[in-house]
Amino acid sequence: MAVSIHQFLCLKDNFGVLVHDPRTGATAAIDAPEAAPILAALAAKDWELSDILITHHHADHVQGIAGLKRTFPHARVVGPRKEAVAIGGLDIAVSEGDRVAIGALEGRVIEVPGHTSGHVAYWFEEEEIAFSGDTLFAMGCGRGFEEPAAVLYRSLMKLAALPPQTKIYCGHEYTMANARFALTIDPDNATLKKRAQEVADLRAADAFTLPTTIAIELETNPFLRAGDPEVQAAIGMRGADPAAVFAALRERKNRA
C-alpha cells in the first residue's frame, strides 16, 4: 500500500515524522516533540492531521500535543497504556499486539520497555516500516532510564527480529555519534566503516541519515550484536551472556 513519509527536525535533534495515507488523506505525527515545526510541515504538504502516535512519555516526545490539538482538535492521540497517566490526554491507550490505523494503513504495537517502562514501537508490516522512538537508533540504542539493561536488550531483540527489509525511523538524529562509538567497538567491520563514511557524507550535506533498516543494523549496530564473538572479544567478554555484554556496551556508551 502506498505511503508518504516526511521527516524534519524539531527542537535540537528530535525527528518530526509525518505519515500520510494518500488513499484516505489521513496523516499521523509520530510523537509530538514541538508543535510549530509539525504544523509548518503539515501546511507545506497540505495535509490534515488525523492522528498522533506517541512512543513514550518523555517531554521531548509529547510536549507538542497540546499545540497540535488546538489546531486539529479531532486528531486522535494514541499512546502506551502503561504511560497513559504520565502522558495525559490519550484518546486511545495501546498495549502489545494492539492494532493502530492511519486511514487505511494498519500497524501493530510492539512493547519495547527499557528507555521508559511503557515505551512502544509501531510496526506497519505491509509498508515495511517501523517507528522505534528512543529504543533503537541507527547504530545505537536509547539509555535504559526506567528498566534494567536486560529488559532493554530483550526489547531490542524484539525489534531485531522484524523482517530485515523493515525501514526504521528513530526519534533522534544521533547517527554520527553512534557511528563513532560503534567504530571503537568494531573497528575492523568493513560494513560499519562504509556506513560511517556514508553517514559523515550525509551530515556534511546537511541531509538526514534515516531511515535505516533492520538488515543494516544487524551488521553495524554493536548493541544488536552482543552475541557476536568479535564484539564480545573487543570488550573482554568472550563467551559471556549477550545480555551482560549489552549492559557493558551500554555503560561504555553512557560514559563516552
Buried (B, 14 or more C-beta within 10 A) or exposed (E): EEBEBBBBBBBEEBBBBBBBBBEEEBBBBBBBBBBEBBBEBBEEEEBBBBBBBBBBBBEBBBBBBEBBBEBBEEBBBBBBBBBBEBBEEBEBBBEBEBEBBBBBBBBBBBBBBBBBBBBBBBBBEEBBBBBBBBBBBBBBBBEBBBBEBBBBBBBBBBBBEBEBEBBBBBBBBBBBBBBBBBBEBBEEBEEBBEBBEBBBEBBEEEEBBBBBBBEBBBBBBBBBBBBBEEBBEBBEBEEBBBBBBBBBBBEBBEEE
